[in-house]
Amino acid sequence: MEQKGLMLYNTLSRTKEEFIPYNPPHVGLYVCGPTVYGDPHLGHARPAVTFDLLFRYLTSLGYKVRYVRNITDVGHLEHDADEGEDKITKKARLEKLEPMEVSHYYTERYHRAMDELNVLTPSIEPRASGHIIEQIELVKKILDEGFAYISEGSVYFDIDAYNRKHHYGTLSGRTTDEMLSGTRTLDGQSEKRNPYDFALWKKAAPEHIMRWPSPWSDGFPGWHLECSAMSTKYLGERFDIHGGGMDLMFPHHECEIAQSTAACGHEAAHYWVHNNMITINGKKMGKSLGNFITLEELFTGSHELLVQAYSPMTIRFFVLQAHYRSTLDFSNEALQAAEKGLDRLMKAVETLGKIKPAATSSVNPAELDEAYAAAMNDDLNSPLVIAALFDWVRTINQLNEGQQTISAEDLEHLRKSVNTIVFDVLGLRNESASGADDKVGPLVEMILDVRSEAKAAKNWALSDQIRDKLAEIGIRVKDRKDGADWEII
Ligand code: ZN
């Protein structure tokens, strides 16, 4: 079978392209992180798991990945990022807190939820508020290049000027005419030459708490600016992959491209990767629709739409069961199916640990490796990886029942492959065997060895006693000709 490299769908070219890093083995990956003004919710789970999968897979291929995921703690305004009140300031005002208390609190909540989902921490997690100087420098550069103008203490990106040299709209395909028809008249818009221009720097209203001095006014950076400034700072003027949710393509990523191109004369990111959105029972998730579910509500089952709690790994497995570019619809039925599937997979992994080798193999573990590589290299097709794993769940059960055989060498190979795929790359955790529980297996095996010795010595009373005591604590022993199997019931 021909082994081709990783193919990634590049939203910019709208085709699958072979992934070739600028500077192998180094890979620069930038992903837009959360705006920290509320509890992490389902909408956060999908990009986090998608780019965790990419991060893990690139790492497993031997790349040295510098993964930068930002924290937006300033400048994300309520209406299209550019108008209205700052989301964090508003929360701080309503709860009578310092804005930094709000962003710290929700950043911690976000981290905890990511840990639960087994999402690896990025290499760098820069905050917008910690990079005001870099953002001011970037605004100066864009002004110097003639692609921005100052108006009433604010600085706006000049899309008409940009379009004379470059092309605004390469990512989303939107034209300025379309953008004009889509704009509403909002406060502050009169400061702009054109309604589609966007803010690089906003002069702060007197009541605005988060503000910094700049050459133009006491104010704060526009939301899109932070990602251009921080990606360049940590990954350079050209880096490999920029990721985020599809909802960020316009205006956020489109503006990022324009800013970077205006400042550097060229695009910064080579591949743009976007995950699709999550719907709930077929509807878009939104606070006004009453179907806004936080991750904590999912983990505890405390939202009225949920018939039960769903474990973090059930959520992760559910996200991985769909290709990242497909929509993903949450429903109780679908989550329960994911829970069952994950349970079957983890039981098979446990069974694999107990299989005894034979002299020869009737199975070939290299087939799993091939199916896995082919699926992952085809634009991270995790559902196909999971399908390949389930083919092997059947095989593992057949091996366990003696319907197939496997040599010691192949068994080791299979265990290694399954562990790499399930735990290292898909990033799943065996929730029923976490912490002290992973000592249960070796302990049961030891007790069963003692029981075998008792049986060999014809001490049936002791042998039965061990079996019955294990059953009492929920471990069922099944005798076989050459020993015993066990399972947690
Ligand atoms: Zn961003």
Residues whose N, C-alpha, C, O or C-beta is under 5 A from the ligand:
A	BS01	ZN	C32 C227
